[in-house]
Amino acid sequence: MKIDKSKNTRREFLRGAAVTAASVTVAATVSKTASASDTMNTTGSGYQKTKHVKTYYETARF
C-alpha cells in the first residue's frame, strides 16, 4: 500500500494555521512597539498640567 504524502492532512493544515497566526501576532506587536518608540517626544520638559490632566484631577478629587 502506497501512502500519498503530497496531500496535506487536516492536522498539518491546523498546525500551519496556528503557526501563521502566531507569527502575524508577533509581527504586529513588534511593529507597534517600534513605531511607538519612534514617535515619543524626548525633548519635552516632562510632566505638563494640561486641560486633560486638570479634568482628571477634578473628577478623581485630587
Stockholm file with secondary structure:
# STOCKHOLM 1.0

chainA/1-62         MKIDKSKNTRREFLRGAAVTAASVTVAATVSKTASASDTMNTTGSGYQKTKHVKTYYETARF
#=GR chainA/1-62 SS CCCCTTSCCHHHHHHHHHHHHHHHHHHHHHHHHHHHHHSCCCSSCSCCCCHHHHHHHHHHTC
#=GC SS_cons        CCCCTTSCCHHHHHHHHHHHHHHHHHHHHHHHHHHHHHSCCCSSCSCCCCHHHHHHHHHHTC
//
